[in-house]
Amino acid sequence: MEGHRLRTIDDLDVRGKRVLVRADLNVPLDGDRITDDGRIRASLPTINALRERGAKVIVCAHLGRPKGEVKPEFSLAPVARRLGELLGAEIAFASDVVGESARAVAAGLGDGQVALLENLRFEPGETSKDDAERGAFADRLAALAELYVGDGFGAVHRKHASVYDVPRRLPHAAGGLIVAEVGVLKRLTENVERPYAVVLGGSKVSDKLGVIDNLLDKADRILVGGGMVYTFLAAQGHQVGKSLLERDQIDTVREYLARAEKAGVEFVLPVDIVAATAFAADADHEVVPADAIPADRMGLDIGPASGRLFAERLAGTKTVFWNGPMGVFEMEPFAHGTRAIAQGLIDSGAFTVVGGGDSAAAVRTLGFDEAAFSHISTGGGASLEYLEGKTLPGLSALED
């Protein structure tokens, strides 16, 4: 990223032009009911800024993983309705992505009007690994517009047509959301205010290996909870009962713990665990020491003493990045650890970043005020890959 500038929408003359906006509207659905519209709300400032400047706005986005087939349960129709409500404007919804409906809808837009195309991933070309197939789809998508604005931060780590190939075919800029997200990530990687703490949770260690590897040189302390913690406990020689365990990662984790000790990075692991007889909200559960999980139980949350310990290790920090819940927060008996971490971030007084995905959903589900955190990212995977030091295709395509 260094040395390159992201052009912003202020650098584009958009009046009267058709502008294709790649947004991230990948929201959770229950049937056709949106259960968390955070990503739709995050896309509004860029769409509104373009509308106000007289652009004809054509929004494109994906939902779920329909794998190149038209599947009605992955239609963006519910998203179009909610987007219209939030914008207080009529949304023209195309029933296809680059076909007859999309072309007619794009051609029919007046200045300041907004359209949404059907799910990008209904087209196999969007996610194709074949450059020619992806390029052919990108040609058709780019033909709908005169300018391109990349604002789908949650997808910038994907080499997909709408993210990577289209901006190479049209004059382009980054939307406000991407500019804000990149600004925050720079604060986590360049000239970081210390002490810098990283809280990692979620189910799998394997998802977080790259980020742990990179953060061993950057963070002052790393706090670990969630399903991934049992691999850490196993690496220390403890029995973890029926808890989630990635046996093939034990040696790697052991190596990270040794490296951290050498580098003076503090690893904070839970001292107690909420262990249940089954993966269910009504399962019998008890708090046990982290090094004494019974053979017939599985850990589903960090315990109360761990919640207090983690909050204490966050106090006095200047920068905190949190990715991944501490337990199965969707079930009330196993939500306390995640709640304790969220409160610990707020109480720390630090610059706090909630790294998208499940952590962002947890903050909202558990009723925290989003404004109490410095930044809630819209892209979990993208944030992690940036922190791993990887080049993100969608960002490189937007750079000058």
Protein Blocks (a to p, Z undefined) as FASTA:
>chain_A
ZZpacddfklpcfehpacdddddfbdcdehjacfblklmmmmmmmmmmmmmnopacdddd
dehjenopacfklccklmmmmmmmmnopacdddfbfklmklmmmmmmpcehiacddddfk
lpmklmocblklmmmmmmmmmmmpmbdcdfblklmmpccfklmmmmmmpccdddfklmmm
mmmmmmmmgopacddddddedjblklmmmmmmmmmmmmmbdcdedjklmmmmmmnopaeh
jaccdfklmmmmmmmmmmmmmnopacdddfbdcddfbdcfkbccddddfklccfkbccfb
dcfklmmmmmmmmgopabdcdedifbdfkbmklmmmmmmmmmmmmmnopacddeehjllm
mmmmnopafklpmbdcfblklmmmmmnopacfklmmmpZZ
